[in-house]
Amino acid sequence: MPCTGYLVTRAIVSLALLIFLSGGCLPPQADFEIGLGTTRIAGIVNITARERTQGDPLIVVFKYHHQFITAGDGTAILRPTAHVVQVGRAGGYSIDMPADVVWMDILFIAPERLTEKFHFRRQLGIGNVTYRPNLVPMPDWRSHFYTFISPQLEHLIVEARYRLSPPEQRVLSQWLLAQNARLQDNRGKAAARF
């Protein structure tokens, strides 16, 4: 049965090509394992101990869950949830990706750094992903905090549709309050100098 060998070889080559092309959709700071589906995204956020005195980095994850409900035009309706992930002392983090999650938007946030967003859509052939965010220093972080970070995160605390757990709400609100207080204090010190 020479046809069977040809079909198996062709299937293997097609699968390898699919995995190769899928990996091309990831940014350069991401690596992946070959697998049927992604169950975890993990990595390290590189922030020095001195920078941590301004506040710990924070990761906010928006997960979009598949439901068996479609809109009138046949498109799937996705249910969003949000999670707050704290970064370990050594900078490590791990985010679970349940089987019903179609895609995730991950915000990597750190004081005095530009926020980085990683958009990941589930793909066949991509197993667990390792992502190393490149948080670039930002001289005018105060403006970034008040015009981007705060508006992006404050509504998560009160909007029930994101199903943020009470401990996660507490972590997020304490982080926002601490950064606001730090920025107000720095502004007061700068004004006192003049």
Steps between C-alpha positions, in 0.01 A plus 500: 500500500730776380211749503467474879867592553465795265190625682665468841810683379288773344297538822819530708647759264171695498485496881864614525430781253188604694695512827782695335258755355305528826819573691561788262195676646670537838718802585878456533489492882278190493602134470268202489493126535334286237168369629132463427400806697632762736423449869750746649691817422795563729818701512703759689450874537846658534475777759787581735463502880561877501216552251272289719522765774262704278254211495479142383423419137148380437345285228137540400354227281183530292373156398232454234302179556313316224130446559258286306297808409532682170383839379239532226772505232654175633804650672590359839421704809793503743477557876784712645659445839797675657769386742778671689829308510768603745862466394722289727804643678730362229273644229328174403134472406262233372159543337262209443309477173190284547370300203201734444719811460528606135744786555667706771623857523771534764611838634845511661514806725784637710565843654706729280472255206291505185221244523540207262202312357525141380208376290489121472245305298480123549659320205525137400849363553604761760554353846606696806644844432792677666472878472762748621356852495732785415382781727666814368581781749265797459606845620144643512334203669270729698314590180495132392354402839216754492411478131548128428557275801243640741212513245585147381492352850259694723185366334610141567445554873132593464380328181351161585532362146876453545444283810811627674522320835495708823870428575592608143285814536684580823846449343408716200345783704793504747749513212313787330467692828869452584611623156263797517632593846861463383440721197316764707783498755761541225300788353480669840877465547566643152268798570671568833833538322371800301 
